[in-house]
């Protein structure tokens, strides 16, 4: 994935770089959102439970 730079294609072409473009696999917005948020939610929940258990032992 490349940044949205309008001059990038021109710079690459001037330097002799072969460019190929293909359409990426489209996913539903909800599937992409769930995929991007799932790991952080699980990680924060795990840390929360870990610290909560550690606090109960005091």
N, C-alpha and C positions, 0 to 999 in steps of 0.2 A: 504494500500500500504506500503510495507516494503522497506527499503533501500537495495541496492545491496551489501550484505555482504555475501561472500562465506562461512564463518564460522557460520553464524546465525542458519542454519538448524541443524548443529551438536550440537551447544550449547543447542538449544531447545530440541533436542532428548535426550541429556544427562540428562536434568532436568525433563524429563517425560512429556513434553508438547505435546499434540496432535496437529498435523499439517494437515491442509487440504488446497489444492490448487485448485483454479478454474480459468478458463480463463475469463478475464474481457470482458466486452462488447466493441467491437471494433467500433470506429467511424472513419469517413473519416478524413484525416488530416486537410482539410479546415474547417470542422465542428468544430473540437476541437480547432483550432486556433481562429475561430470566437467566440466561446463560452468563451475562455479565455481572449480575448481582448475586448469583447463587454462592460462589466461593467466598466473597467477603462476608456475607451474612452468616455462613457456616463458621468462618474463622472467628468472627466477633462473638458468636454464640458460644463457641468452644472456649475462648478466652474468658468470657463472662463466667461460665460454669467453673472453669479452673480456678479463677480468683475467688469465686464464692466458696468453693470447697476448701481452699486454703485458709480463708477467713474464719470458717466454722471451727477449725481446729485450735484456734487461739483461746 
